[in-house]
Every structure is written in C-alpha cells, then in structure tokens.
C-alpha cells in the first residue's frame, strides 16, 4: 500500500496522490504561477485548526486519500524564525523565499545547498494532517541530507509555534536511522501505509456481481461476470470483471499483473468483506480511481454489448519455428531465438551476455517448441482437446471445463516420455549443467506479449535433482498449457487454444538468500523514470510472485539516492531448496528487514542495465541474491494497463 505524496518544492497534480514519497524537489525549478487566495502570505504561529486550514492546500478533498498540508520555512540566520506558508499561493519554498525578499538571489547551487548543506540557512519542510493516524506530522524531501542539529532545531521550533501535538515523519531510511539515533519519536512511511484504508492497484470501471469469497470452493465457482471480494490475493485466478482484496500484497503478484493485462479494476480495501457485505450477490458497478473507489447498485444484470456477448476478437499468437530441434544453451540465445524458444528464454540469453560483472544469469538451456509439438502429435493432444470441447457443458459450465482440462493434463504429464528425447535431455543436463538441481519453467509463445503477460499461468517445477524427475518436470510444464486459469485467460483474450506452443527453460537452481521482483520505474507514476520499485522476501522468490503475504517493498531514486520503505516483509517463514529435491519451509528469525540500502542501489543499477539490454522498455524483473552475487531469473516487459 502507498500513502499520499506531498510536495515541498515542485508543482503537484492530483495524480501524485498515489506516490509514496513526500517530495518532488527539482533543483533550479522555475517559479510556478501564483494562485490568488485569501488570507496572509504566512503565519508565525498556528494556534488553531482554522489557522492551519486557512493556509493549507488539500489534495483529493472528500476522498479516501484526502490530505491537507502546508509548507514551512525556518530561517536559521534570523533567530530560527518560522514561516507557515500560504501553500495554495506559494507552490514552492524557494518561491516564497524570493518573493518575501529573504535572499537577494537563489541560484541553483544555493538552492541545492538548502537540502544538502549542514550549515544551510533555510530548512524547507511540509506539515500535514494524517487522517489515518490521526495526527499532524512534519517531514522533509526524501533526499534531504538532514543532520541531528538540523532535525533537533526543526523539532524545537515546531513544537514551540504549533499548538497541537506533532511528530516527525521519515521519508527515507537515512531519516529513520537519524531519528532513531536521536531517540526522537517519529512516524515512518511504512507505519502510515499500514494505516491506509485504500489502494488502487488498477483503476477503471466494471459492472458485475459482487461475490464475497471465503473458501477455495467458492473461488472455483467464479465467472467472468463476477467481482470477487477476497481475503487475500489468490495464487491463481481465472478472468473476472473486477477484483477487491482486504489484505495488502505486492504489486507484482501474478494476479495483480494479470488484472492489469485484463484491464479490470483492482483495489485493496481494508476490511473489504465487511464493508461490502451488503452487496454480496448483487449486481453493481465498481469504479476505482486514483484516490477513491465507489460501488453503485444496479437494477439487475447489466446488458452485455454485442461485442462482449460474441466470441472475443481473435488475436494471433507468434508462430513457433518448429525447425529447431537441438536443445540450446542460454549463452547461445538472443532475441531472434524467441521464434523457437520463447521470449522468456531469449531474454535471459541476451542478459547472460549483457549483465556481467554486475549480475549474472544462472546457466541453463532451452527445450525448443518442436519437442512440445512432437509430444502433442504423439499423444494426439489436438484430437483429445476437440473431444473434450464437445463434451456436454464444456462451453457453458466452468466446473466441466476444469475437470476436463485436469484429465488432459494428467494424460500429458503421466505419459511415457519419448526415449530419444529423454536421452538428449539427460545428456544436456549432465553435460552442460553437471547434473545440478534445476528449476524447470515455461517459455511459451502465449506469455510476455503486448497486453498479455501470462504471468503465473503456467507451472514451474522447483529444484529438480534426479534424471527421471527432470523429464517428468518437462512434461508437467508442457501439461500446464491446459491449466484451467491459463485456458480461461487465453479464451478471454481471444487467443487460439490450438496455436499455443510451449518451450521449456531448464535452469540451475539458485539457493537464494533473498529474492523478489522489481520494476524499472515508479509503478504509480510513469513519469518518474528515476524510480525503481523493488519487492523482496527471504529465500526463494516463489512467495513474492504468489503475493500471499506482504513482501518488503521499497523505492529507490537515482535522483535523490534515497531509499523509501513502503513495507517490511510480513513473512515468518521462507522457502529454501532441499538437497534431495524440491523446496521446504523454514522459520525466519530476527529483523524483518530483507535488503540493505547498498543492495537496493545495486539492484536498481542492474535493473537499468537490464532495461537497456532489452530495448529500453521498462521491465518486470525477477531477481535473487546468493551471498554477494545478484542473479537475474527472468525479465519481461512491464504491463501497465488501466481498465477500459
């Protein structure tokens, strides 16, 4: 979850309500237009709520993210005089300082010094009413190089001139460490976020039937016209009309990424099942905006438009190249090889060359589409699928489809493998990878596509250590083409079921100390390209993309060099590899912190290199850390869609 952005030194628009930082300082920025308002330019004291509101600018008034705030300046060379500023009139601190004649000039270097120099003349900050605490807080730009004397002076001046109790709000790990060393009471960014009652994960509007889902059995009955209200993000989900959850999760869980691809509204609401209980089973319109959500009852089932009631518009999947049969080492793959090995494997091949020494891609190889095609022909999979599709109720009853597809998966995964293929697979595994434990993953032609990520639709088999189990794992991945959620998602997207081809990536298992996902820009504001969002947990990264428990979430700015903590990990266990194969769960002890600031900065740099190597498109990257080494396990274009 993210809290509201305040701005101490740059103009702000309503969209900033979704950002986690409190400042967008732009050194040397030009004066913003002055807004004519009533009241004085400033006050030297605030003795009432009315005085605070007289000077305050209010973001998102009347919404769940409403926040009144004002900016302030402390002139340290003038007896530490404080100016509580009429903020609608003066957008920027430096604008006020210039127009009040406090300095003759404020060039770029002098302005920069007001945020970085321990002997600076001015302290530029923001004071806010936090409705979810509730209470007042004061804060500084995330990159402000505060010192203990500067922070102590600010705290003393504010407490002497502001009537109500007020606490310091930290906007970076450096601020938090400073306040802790001073034993100064503070409110962290993470603590405020925990109090937030609402977070839009994907904006938009949908009409459908509210379903309060409290069991796995209920989850299985959802249809594309339902809007489920879930306790937490599920591991897998078939297409629905909209999505509401009442526990926070990582933005990069597979289900959240799928919701973006489907273009459906997706929102976290605290205690949502109680809040929306009155609508259970009723037809409603759900609207999610950047700063609020609304549920409006409908008289009955919405009429489906003609385009929706018909079959989805057919979309062509990339045509697989079946001429390549040889198992291909990752080091030999480049972007052009996606035609026979899929985008996932081709991207990793590109990165295996581009990333060292900053990071590396664990060694592995690709099993081209041709082997999947040979399997389907040998087992008559197209004919079997047609038979199942003709079964009574297959097209109308999701439970019939679910059972039929489970039957087909079992036939594929349990079939006797082709002996020649098993020999080639064992030779490659033993020869190239020395029989090391491997993760066996999908690399199909129906994922990582524009507008269709396919995140989490197909099966990954972790830490396979025996020769016979490697072949079995490959068949399990092949069979996952017919996972129920994958079949439903392709149908909703108009992708032909008979055009799917599955290459397989076999990659050395990484015994991760920590792992996670990152986006190479701010996922809440596309304009903030200097931000890297990182989600992390201890151990293997499966838990991060499942989204079942909240991960550690941080933002790193290459501009301010500051780290902002949005949440610490809520996990009390972690997954580790088993020597005999598979994974096991072990308890976590000690600090909830997963990543150090230095490691966060390293990851952000690796993310920037990854983005550059893959054509300059923002990336959704799976990473791991083993010892002092950063590993990249996957990179796909970041899907950022809004509901239509």
Helices and strands as residue ranges (DSSP letters): G 14-18, E 42-43, H 49-55, E 57-59, E 67-75, E 81-85, H 93-99, H 108-116, E 122-130, E 135-139, H 148-161, E 166-169, H 173-182, E 186-187, H 189-195, E 198-202, E 204-213, H 216-219, E 226-230, E 242-245, H 254-262, E 266-269, H 272-275, G 277-279, E 283-288, E 293-297, H 306-309, E 328-329, G 330-332, G 335-337, H 338-354, E 364-367, H 369-378, H 381-389, H 398-413, H 419-433, E 438-444, E 461-464, H 467-479, G 480-482, H 484-493, G 497-499, E 502-508, E 514-519, E 531-538, H 542-546, E 552-557, E 563-567, E 573-577, E 583-587, H 597-613, E 619-626, E 629-637
